[in-house]
Amino acid sequence: MAQPVLSAVRSATSITDDKHWLETGQQSHEKEGAEAALPPVEAHILRNVTGVCRSGELLAIMGASGAGKTTLLNVLTHRNNDKLRITGDLFVNGRRVDPDTLASRSAYVQQDDLFSGLITVREQLIFQAALRMDRHRTYEERLARVNQVIMDLGLTSSEHSRIGTPGQDRRLSGGEIKRLSFACEVLTNPSLLFCDEPTSGLDSFMAQNVVSMMKGMAERGKTVLSTIHQPSSEVFAMFDRVLFLAEGRVAFLGSCDEALRFFGKMGMACPAQYNPADHFINLLSVEPGRVNACKQLIHSICDAFEESNLGKAVMKEVTANQRLQNHQNDFLSFREENDSPYKTTWGTQFQWVIWRSWLETIREQRLIQIRFLQVIAMALLLGLMYFREGPYVDVMSINGAIFVLISNMTFQNATIVINTFCSQKELFLREHHNGMYRPDVYFLSKNIVHAPIFTFYSILYTSIYYFLVGLTPELDRFLICLLTGVLITWCAISFGYFLSCLAPTINVALLLLSPFFLLYMVLSGFFLNLRSVPLFMKFISYMSWFTYGNEVLLVNQWAGVTNITCSPTATTCYPDGATILQQLNFSPEYFVRDLISLCCLTLGHLVAAYFFFHLRTLRSKPRR
């Protein structure tokens, strides 16, 4: 397809509620007290915004706060429009386009830079190239494209540096991060590039570098549209054309020199040695205390532009572009035969997502070391507390040691994974909605990467603790204890995943964790005889891995023990293991059932976790 000429005639009306603040040319709506109960109010944000962006052109969209810049960009890219009623048409090369077609041929550099901080710049681009470029490209072709983009955007010196996490170990400068955002989007060589405030948070030097990069892309034939806030005079001079918005209307569309002449003819010439962008934005702003006068001036400027030769030329060009289409309902479409939003197959997505997840896991060296030391320290500390010497047996201490084993493995593992899906939620949603991978791929990859690590920690902890406490030293019983410990670990982890997917934030997930664990612990059979539990509470005990784990480990410890040498300090002496199990209402005949129940609980938690994870993904999908 030839490089596109983009033209649009768009209006947007917003239905406001208590979550949105809107200011329009006619009124502002703020809900306070009883007004919050009023029905939704419609407010015009964009009013017949009409314009053209040509091939090989950098068009900057500017205006005061509330002018409609971001709304216009969202309307053009069909993102975050669930609160808008939109009318008008969008044309590329004279043919009307639908949202999916535009998305497949364009890229959107968003204002917020979201990356995984544990991988390098090169690895980030390889990951993006593997999942976003055409599926028919070979790995060598993708790698060659990555190398080209790294060179074009000046990332050669930092390509092997980790991206880092803001506020913790950020290793790239603001300019490098922004260039990396552009690099991820231009890998697919899109014809259209939309940018939302690309210079936000950068100093003047970095901002100029970013705009120079955008200018270079336009000179190579791309069509670049960008909202921008308070550019310097040097940056302003680099734009091919500028679009000024005010009160949702077009106040000016043309080159920078034409802007100077247009406002000069209206008696609003930019003073010498003054930044033109600041001058024009000040003219088009509504000042407190002069609201009516400012709005009158803005409307007169917008009306003057519509009647000017420049305004008529824009309308003429838009009309000419629309006439190129063969039929009124002839849509430009490039959808693939399978009509899938994903560029790659399920297997390819799984391969690359699990690759990145593994890199993220093994590179948290400090966390791995701390976790390793924590497991050993807790096993030694608790094991020494229950350490037993000699032939004497304290039944209460051993039963308590088994319950502590279950509790500690639960709390340690559940609290670690509960942040898994909350911490990277925004990154996942952006990559998923960009068509990189499916939700089930991401969910499954996280589980598989965590499996060997948590299994190893569980075996390590149980092995140390088991022999320090002095549990039955038979090999088969030790192996059964290891297996049960792994199953308990995975019950706790899967429940942590469930809360992480269910709760909107990590704080809510942690608040839910305590009451669930309290109920499960009380109904484990250690604090309370399950025969005395009310019928409606027994249902909860069936969902508690404390119950099944406690029964398996106690049966494993006491079944077949025919003689117990009681400690002189023991308050109660039991003649054999069967008496202990009978006292606790545990039975060896439920041994296999309990192991199967632990497996079913793990699977049930994971299924429930994925259900809420997928549901949250669907709810967050941008409306197109």
Number of C-alpha atoms within 10 A of each C-alpha: 6 8 16 20 22 23 27 21 18 19 22 24 16 21 17 18 19 14 6 12 12 18 18 17 23 10 10 11 17 14 15 9 6 7 11 12 11 10 10 12 10 15 20 21 25 26 18 16 18 20 21 21 25 23 21 22 23 26 26 26 24 26 29 21 16 20 25 28 28 19 21 21 19 17 23 19 19 19 16 15 17 12 14 19 14 14 13 12 17 20 24 24 20 21 25 25 20 16 16 15 15 22 19 19 17 20 24 23 20 17 16 12 13 17 21 18 18 22 19 18 28 22 19 23 25 21 20 21 24 23 23 22 20 14 14 9 11 12 13 9 13 22 16 12 20 25 17 13 21 23 13 14 18 15 20 14 9 17 20 13 16 20 26 19 15 12 6 8 12 14 17 18 13 18 20 20 20 23 20 26 21 23 25 23 21 22 21 20 16 17 23 27 23 22 22 21 21 26 25 16 12 15 11 14 11 17 21 20 15 22 21 15 17 27 21 17 20 23 15 12 17 25 27 25 26 26 22 20 21 17 21 17 14 12 18 21 17 17 18 19 23 25 25 25 28 31 27 25 23 26 24 27 24 20 15 19 11 15 23 15 14 20 17 13 10 11 9 14 16 18 10 7 7 11 17 22 24 19 14 22 19 13 19 24 21 24 13 8 8 9 12 14 11 17 19 12 15 23 18 14 22 21 15 16 19 18 11 13 11 17 22 13 13 18 18 12 15 22 13 12 21 21 13 15 18 11 10 11 10 11 16 17 16 13 12 10 6 7 8 11 18 21 19 20 13 13 10 15 22 19 13 19 22 20 14 19 20 16 15 16 16 14 12 11 11 10 12 14 11 10 15 15 12 15 21 16 13 15 23 17 14 17 23 13 13 17 19 18 10 7 9 14 21 20 21 13 16 19 18 12 22 22 23 15 23 23 17 16 23 23 17 16 22 24 18 13 20 26 21 17 25 21 13 13 17 14 13 22 18 16 17 18 17 17 17 23 25 20 17 15 18 18 20 15 22 20 17 13 19 15 13 11 13 16 17 12 20 23 19 16 24 25 17 16 25 21 15 20 22 17 21 15 11 9 9 11 16 19 13 15 24 21 17 24 24 20 23 29 28 28 28 29 29 26 28 29 30 26 29 28 27 22 20 14 16 18 14 13 22 18 12 14 19 12 11 13 17 11 15 19 22 17 24 23 22 18 11 13 15 20 11 8 13 9 10 8 12 15 10 14 21 16 17 23 29 28 25 25 26 26 27 23 23 23 22 20 22 21 17 12 14 11 10 17 14 17 15 11 10 14 10 11 17 17 13 16 20 19 15 20 18 10 11 18 13 22 15 18 9 14 19 10 13 20 21 14 19 24 16 14 23 21 16 17 21 22 14 18 22 20 16 17 22 17 13 17 17 13 9 14 14 14 12 15
